Amino acid sequence: MQSFIELGKKIYNLDNMREAHRFAVFIARCCFNSQKMNRIIKFFNSNDILKKISETFPYFYEQPTRAFFYHKSTFDERIHLIEEHMTYLQSVWKPECILDLYNDKSLKLWQMELDDELKSMELVLRMEPGQRKEGLAALMLLLPDGEPIYQIIFWIAKNKTDDWSMFIGAMQGPNMDDAKDFVKRITKICHAYRTKNLILYAAQSVARSLNLKNIYAVTNEGYYANNHVRSDRKLKTSFSDFWMEAGGSHTDDARFDTLPLTEARKSIEEVPTRKRAVYRRRFAMLDELDESVELAVTNCKL
């Protein structure tokens, strides 16, 4: 029990009443599932890299104890996907890149100039404590001041046929008063390409660069919580509708849809003549993103 208490102190701020309550619940759940918790503790102590990662990001130990990642995930499933995610990263990436990812640093994947006021936006791969409910890493489009534009939170694990795959736990837009107008502004700068399509395109690009074979995304039925549902039970946002718009298809598990690894792209001949210039600029932007992501990910590979 002493080891669980020490872990809890690293995760929760005991000066905060809400955090202190979560600390107490965490200890109780650890004690009730001591064998399973000892398994994940043993995993993160199995080599120096994992040990260092768990010291800078102790939230790995909290994630199995809470109903995170997807609806009705079990304690065993949460431990298993954490182990698979970290195992895969270690098999393909240099230790220093993995350490940076879980040490409050960002891997810059791409940058685009916006306008005189907004300056630019960056696509980065990082992991913040606040993202731990939906996954184990996050792709983020950020403004220079760190304000997030859009983000996709995901983990890497094997699917039912043992293919390494990306699992998207959440997609989130900007949290600001004028979010709708702000998104329209960014969309216009990005050659009429919606920001949520852009962050999904980036996720597809990263998945290909990591040699993953599939992409799955949680549906409305699969989201771990109900904060995407309004008090009148109407959806604030429909994950499922967007996945279908993006070329997705349903799986035999209603909690997950599958998405294509590559976005379908019209040939320039299919585009109305008046729109061709915009499409050419958009395609050039996306090609540049792909090249930049591939270079950044390759630089991290073993």
Kinemage of the C-alpha trace (Angstrom):
@kinemage 1
@onewidth
@group {chain A} dominant
@subgroup {mainchain}
@vectorlist {calphas} color= white
{ca met a 1} P 0.000 0.000 0.000
{ca gln a 2} L 2.897 2.352 0.718
{ca ser a 3} L 3.989 2.264 -2.942
{ca phe a 4} L 0.438 3.178 -4.017
{ca ile a 5} L 0.436 6.143 -1.622
{ca glu a 6} L 3.744 7.377 -3.039
{ca leu a 7} L 2.378 7.083 -6.578
{ca gly a 8} L -0.762 8.965 -5.593
{ca lys a 9} L 1.264 11.832 -4.163
{ca lys a 10} L 2.979 12.251 -7.543
{ca ile a 11} L -0.346 12.352 -9.372
{ca tyr a 12} L -2.603 14.464 -7.137
{ca asn a 13} L -2.292 17.845 -5.450
{ca leu a 14} L -3.362 17.038 -1.902
{ca asp a 15} L -3.839 20.738 -1.076
{ca asn a 16} L -6.866 20.719 -3.358
{ca met a 17} L -9.971 19.099 -1.811
{ca arg a 18} L -11.155 17.559 -5.070
{ca glu a 19} L -7.694 16.196 -5.795
{ca ala a 20} L -7.440 14.848 -2.234
{ca his a 21} L -10.688 12.964 -2.761
{ca arg a 22} L -9.388 11.500 -6.026
{ca phe a 23} L -6.213 10.500 -4.184
{ca ala a 24} L -8.264 8.546 -1.631
{ca val a 25} L -10.284 6.844 -4.367
{ca phe a 26} L -7.074 6.027 -6.250
{ca ile a 27} L -5.556 4.321 -3.180
{ca ala a 28} L -8.745 2.310 -2.602
{ca arg a 29} L -8.860 1.145 -6.227
{ca cys a 30} L -5.162 0.271 -6.190
{ca cys a 31} L -5.609 -1.847 -3.068
{ca phe a 32} L -8.671 -3.554 -4.511
{ca asn a 33} L -6.739 -4.300 -7.741
{ca ser a 34} L -3.292 -4.732 -6.223
{ca gln a 35} L -2.236 -7.593 -8.502
{ca lys a 36} L -3.093 -5.614 -11.614
{ca met a 37} L -1.416 -2.474 -10.305
{ca asn a 38} L 1.712 -4.434 -9.459
{ca arg a 39} L 1.714 -5.646 -13.062
{ca ile a 40} L 1.847 -2.113 -14.490
{ca ile a 41} L 4.393 -1.024 -11.866
{ca lys a 42} L 6.565 -3.971 -12.904
{ca phe a 43} L 6.138 -3.001 -16.568
{ca phe a 44} L 7.326 0.571 -16.021
{ca asn a 45} L 10.269 -0.694 -14.002
{ca ser a 46} L 11.313 -3.214 -16.655
{ca asn a 47} L 13.891 -0.867 -18.244
{ca asp a 48} L 15.501 2.519 -17.653
{ca ile a 49} L 13.538 4.331 -20.358
{ca leu a 50} L 10.137 3.292 -19.040
{ca lys a 51} L 11.229 4.061 -15.514
{ca lys a 52} L 12.262 7.604 -16.491
{ca ile a 53} L 9.034 8.125 -18.443
{ca ser a 54} L 6.858 7.062 -15.511
{ca glu a 55} L 8.760 9.451 -13.238
{ca thr a 56} L 8.027 12.462 -15.467
{ca phe a 57} L 4.500 11.298 -16.373
{ca pro a 58} L 3.127 9.298 -13.407
{ca tyr a 59} L -0.418 9.496 -14.759
{ca phe a 60} L 0.099 6.124 -16.485
{ca tyr a 61} L -0.594 4.600 -13.071
{ca glu a 62} L -3.845 6.500 -12.679
{ca gln a 63} L -5.286 5.692 -16.107
{ca pro a 64} L -6.135 2.017 -15.436
{ca thr a 65} L -7.960 2.936 -12.214
{ca arg a 66} L -10.462 5.240 -13.939
{ca ala a 67} L -13.027 4.679 -16.699
{ca phe a 68} L -10.843 6.295 -19.358
{ca phe a 69} L -10.108 5.781 -23.085
{ca tyr a 70} L -13.469 4.406 -24.275
{ca his a 71} L -16.905 3.468 -22.956
{ca lys a 72} L -16.958 0.371 -20.755
{ca ser a 73} L -13.223 -0.232 -21.011
{ca thr a 74} L -12.061 -2.632 -18.321
{ca phe a 75} L -9.154 -2.346 -15.896
{ca asp a 76} L -7.305 -5.103 -17.791
{ca glu a 77} L -7.963 -3.500 -21.181
{ca arg a 78} L -6.624 -0.151 -20.011
{ca ile a 79} L -3.428 -1.719 -18.671
{ca his a 80} L -3.014 -3.737 -21.859
{ca leu a 81} L -3.346 -0.761 -24.202
{ca ile a 82} L -0.874 1.287 -22.120
{ca glu a 83} L 1.643 -1.565 -22.338
{ca glu a 84} L 1.109 -1.971 -26.085
{ca his a 85} L 1.411 1.763 -26.774
{ca met a 86} L 4.687 2.069 -24.887
{ca thr a 87} L 6.039 -1.188 -26.327
{ca tyr a 88} L 5.386 -0.012 -29.860
{ca leu a 89} L 6.980 3.383 -29.317
{ca gln a 90} L 10.081 1.736 -27.887
{ca ser a 91} L 10.295 -0.562 -30.914
{ca val a 92} L 10.315 2.277 -33.457
{ca trp a 93} L 11.561 5.469 -31.773
{ca lys a 94} L 14.737 6.733 -30.216
{ca pro a 95} L 14.560 6.868 -26.399
{ca glu a 96} L 15.157 10.628 -26.297
{ca cys a 97} L 12.087 11.290 -28.486
{ca ile a 98} L 9.845 9.182 -26.249
{ca leu a 99} L 11.248 10.845 -23.130
{ca asp a 100} L 10.565 14.301 -24.583
{ca leu a 101} L 6.992 13.338 -25.444
{ca tyr a 102} L 6.239 12.578 -21.784
{ca asn a 103} L 8.327 15.357 -20.290
{ca asp a 104} L 6.259 18.406 -21.226
{ca lys a 105} L 8.016 18.889 -24.560
{ca ser a 106} L 6.686 18.906 -28.108
{ca leu a 107} L 7.836 17.234 -31.283
{ca lys a 108} L 7.274 19.849 -33.982
{ca leu a 109} L 5.872 18.230 -37.113
{ca trp a 110} L 4.886 21.145 -39.341
{ca gln a 111} L 4.355 24.908 -39.366
{ca met a 112} L 2.203 27.194 -41.486
{ca glu a 113} L 2.099 30.970 -41.700
{ca leu a 114} L -1.345 32.465 -41.080
{ca asp a 115} L -1.747 36.246 -41.082
{ca asp a 116} L -0.236 39.350 -39.474
{ca glu a 117} L -2.333 38.996 -36.320
{ca leu a 118} L -2.316 35.228 -35.743
{ca lys a 119} L 1.240 34.869 -37.092
{ca ser a 120} L 1.449 31.075 -37.563
{ca met a 121} L 0.261 27.703 -36.375
{ca glu a 122} L 2.286 24.630 -35.515
{ca leu a 123} L 1.416 20.965 -35.655
{ca val a 124} L 3.015 19.199 -32.706
{ca leu a 125} L 2.981 15.810 -31.064
{ca arg a 126} L 2.909 15.980 -27.266
{ca met a 127} L 1.204 14.705 -24.145
{ca glu a 128} L -0.288 16.834 -21.402
{ca pro a 129} L -1.806 15.592 -18.119
{ca gly a 130} L -5.199 17.004 -19.095
{ca gln a 131} L -5.298 14.751 -22.171
{ca arg a 132} L -4.928 11.491 -20.249
{ca lys a 133} L -8.649 10.703 -20.214
{ca glu a 134} L -8.813 10.058 -23.961
{ca gly a 135} L -5.423 8.656 -24.876
{ca leu a 136} L -1.655 8.473 -24.544
{ca ala a 137} L -0.469 11.085 -27.057
{ca ala a 138} L -1.929 14.120 -28.800
{ca leu a 139} L -1.588 15.820 -32.147
{ca met a 140} L -2.201 19.519 -31.677
{ca leu a 141} L -2.529 22.540 -33.932
{ca leu a 142} L -1.264 25.440 -31.829
{ca leu a 143} L -0.982 29.203 -32.136
{ca pro a 144} L 2.352 30.836 -31.139
{ca asp a 145} L 1.037 31.536 -27.617
{ca gly a 146} L 0.236 27.858 -27.149
{ca glu a 147} L -3.529 28.277 -27.661
{ca pro a 148} L -4.835 25.023 -29.167
{ca ile a 149} L -6.800 25.269 -32.396
{ca tyr a 150} L -7.668 21.586 -32.770
{ca gln a 151} L -6.335 18.377 -31.297
{ca ile a 152} L -6.673 14.632 -31.713
{ca ile a 153} L -5.839 12.412 -28.751
{ca phe a 154} L -4.931 8.804 -29.502
{ca trp a 155} L -3.096 5.644 -28.510
{ca ile a 156} L -1.328 2.887 -30.464
{ca ala a 157} L -2.304 -0.755 -29.962
{ca lys a 158} L -3.006 -3.956 -31.864
{ca asn a 159} L -6.411 -4.569 -33.395
{ca lys a 160} L -8.240 -7.898 -33.322
{ca thr a 161} L -6.019 -9.285 -36.102
{ca asp a 162} L -2.796 -8.177 -34.358
{ca asp a 163} L -2.108 -5.255 -36.704
{ca trp a 164} L -0.589 -2.194 -35.041
{ca ser a 165} L -3.164 0.581 -35.308
{ca met a 166} L -3.953 4.116 -34.216
{ca phe a 167} L -7.003 4.509 -31.967
{ca ile a 168} L -8.448 8.030 -31.744
{ca gly a 169} L -10.008 8.654 -28.349
{ca ala a 170} L -11.161 12.225 -28.953
{ca met a 171} L -11.079 15.178 -31.313
{ca gln a 172} L -11.431 18.618 -29.745
{ca gly a 173} L -11.769 22.113 -31.159
{ca pro a 174} L -10.870 25.528 -29.706
{ca asn a 175} L -12.269 26.482 -26.315
{ca met a 176} L -12.930 30.205 -26.662
{ca asp a 177} L -15.908 32.558 -26.791
{ca asp a 178} L -15.644 33.233 -30.526
{ca ala a 179} L -14.643 29.679 -31.484
{ca lys a 180} L -16.978 29.460 -34.487
{ca asp a 181} L -15.708 32.673 -36.062
{ca phe a 182} L -12.135 31.743 -35.230
{ca val a 183} L -12.454 28.369 -36.975
{ca lys a 184} L -13.975 30.059 -40.035
{ca arg a 185} L -11.000 32.409 -40.149
{ca ile a 186} L -8.463 29.578 -39.999
{ca thr a 187} L -10.456 27.599 -42.580
{ca lys a 188} L -10.310 30.510 -45.023
{ca ile a 189} L -6.548 30.856 -44.574
{ca cys a 190} L -6.191 27.089 -45.142
{ca his a 191} L -7.725 27.372 -48.611
{ca ala a 192} L -11.286 26.478 -47.515
{ca tyr a 193} L -10.067 23.332 -45.742
{ca arg a 194} L -11.782 22.857 -42.371
{ca thr a 195} L -9.534 22.692 -39.320
{ca lys a 196} L -11.080 19.436 -38.101
{ca asn a 197} L -10.312 17.914 -41.499
{ca leu a 198} L -6.785 19.276 -41.226
{ca ile a 199} L -6.126 17.683 -37.816
{ca leu a 200} L -7.539 14.361 -39.053
{ca tyr a 201} L -5.360 14.603 -42.177
{ca ala a 202} L -2.377 15.148 -39.872
{ca ala a 203} L -3.330 12.061 -37.828
{ca gln a 204} L -3.501 10.001 -41.005
{ca ser a 205} L -0.093 11.325 -42.032
{ca val a 206} L 1.422 10.410 -38.645
{ca ala a 207} L -0.152 6.940 -38.750
{ca arg a 208} L 1.390 6.269 -42.155
{ca ser a 209} L 4.779 7.597 -41.057
{ca leu a 210} L 4.682 5.253 -38.044
{ca asn a 211} L 3.831 2.340 -40.368
{ca leu a 212} L 0.502 1.707 -38.646
{ca lys a 213} L -1.956 -0.413 -40.593
{ca asn a 214} L -5.315 0.979 -39.479
{ca ile a 215} L -7.012 3.922 -37.819
{ca tyr a 216} L -9.969 3.479 -35.481
{ca ala a 217} L -11.941 6.249 -33.804
{ca val a 218} L -14.374 6.215 -30.911
{ca thr a 219} L -17.976 6.828 -31.912
{ca asn a 220} L -20.711 8.629 -30.006
{ca glu a 221} L -21.405 5.261 -28.364
{ca gly a 222} L -17.727 4.722 -27.630
{ca tyr a 223} L -16.766 8.029 -26.027
{ca tyr a 224} L -15.611 7.411 -22.457
{ca ala a 225} L -17.800 10.177 -20.943
{ca asn a 226} L -20.945 12.106 -21.758
{ca asn a 227} L -19.545 15.637 -21.883
{ca his a 228} L -20.204 15.718 -25.634
{ca val a 229} L -23.923 15.450 -24.821
{ca arg a 230} L -25.999 18.468 -23.760
{ca ser a 231} L -28.382 18.425 -20.812
{ca asp a 232} L -31.291 17.899 -23.247
{ca arg a 233} L -29.450 14.743 -24.506
{ca lys a 234} L -28.722 16.307 -27.901
{ca leu a 235} L -25.158 16.004 -29.132
{ca lys a 236} L -22.838 19.030 -28.923
{ca thr a 237} L -20.786 17.350 -31.598
{ca ser a 238} L -21.207 14.039 -33.366
{ca phe a 239} L -18.022 12.042 -33.656
{ca ser a 240} L -19.788 9.353 -35.668
{ca asp a 241} L -21.134 11.754 -38.309
{ca phe a 242} L -17.702 13.266 -38.901
{ca trp a 243} L -15.997 9.872 -39.177
{ca met a 244} L -18.508 8.922 -41.880
{ca glu a 245} L -17.941 12.242 -43.692
{ca ala a 246} L -14.214 11.479 -43.625
{ca gly a 247} L -14.678 8.159 -45.415
{ca gly a 248} L -15.051 5.995 -42.344
{ca ser a 249} L -17.059 2.811 -41.929
{ca his a 250} L -18.645 0.989 -39.016
{ca thr a 251} L -17.061 -1.991 -37.285
{ca asp a 252} L -18.684 -4.884 -35.424
{ca asp a 253} L -17.985 -2.940 -32.227
{ca ala a 254} L -20.383 0.022 -32.119
{ca arg a 255} L -17.879 1.933 -29.995
{ca phe a 256} L -15.399 2.255 -32.874
{ca asp a 257} L -15.465 3.249 -36.535
{ca thr a 258} L -12.574 2.608 -38.874
{ca leu a 259} L -11.040 5.429 -40.937
{ca pro a 260} L -8.943 5.362 -44.119
{ca leu a 261} L -5.191 5.807 -43.751
{ca thr a 262} L -5.225 8.248 -46.667
{ca glu a 263} L -7.801 10.921 -47.400
{ca ala a 264} L -9.508 10.558 -50.764
{ca arg a 265} L -8.454 13.408 -53.027
{ca lys a 266} L -10.259 14.685 -56.113
{ca ser a 267} L -8.275 14.967 -59.298
{ca ile a 268} L -7.950 18.569 -60.422
{ca glu a 269} L -10.097 17.699 -63.457
{ca glu a 270} L -13.003 16.822 -61.138
{ca val a 271} L -12.887 20.271 -59.522
{ca pro a 272} L -14.971 23.072 -61.043
{ca thr a 273} L -12.739 25.444 -63.010
{ca arg a 274} L -13.462 28.414 -60.728
{ca lys a 275} L -12.222 26.471 -57.693
{ca arg a 276} L -9.105 24.885 -59.147
{ca ala a 277} L -6.684 27.547 -57.928
{ca val a 278} L -7.923 27.104 -54.340
{ca tyr a 279} L -7.665 23.317 -54.594
{ca arg a 280} L -4.146 23.500 -55.984
{ca arg a 281} L -3.057 25.647 -53.043
{ca arg a 282} L -4.826 23.303 -50.626
{ca phe a 283} L -3.188 20.212 -52.117
{ca ala a 284} L 0.211 21.929 -51.997
{ca met a 285} L -0.354 22.720 -48.298
{ca leu a 286} L -1.275 19.095 -47.541
{ca asp a 287} L 1.675 17.730 -49.525
{ca glu a 288} L 3.985 20.019 -47.574
{ca leu a 289} L 2.445 18.770 -44.315
{ca asp a 290} L 3.031 15.145 -45.356
{ca glu a 291} L 6.668 15.800 -46.210
{ca ser a 292} L 7.290 17.658 -42.964
{ca val a 293} L 5.613 14.970 -40.822
{ca glu a 294} L 7.522 12.199 -42.552
{ca leu a 295} L 10.833 13.981 -41.960
{ca ala a 296} L 10.110 14.696 -38.278
{ca val a 297} L 8.925 11.165 -37.555
{ca thr a 298} L 11.830 9.630 -39.478
{ca asn a 299} L 14.304 11.696 -37.455
{ca cys a 300} L 12.939 10.035 -34.322
{ca lys a 301} L 13.076 6.487 -35.652
{ca leu a 302} L 15.658 3.989 -34.429
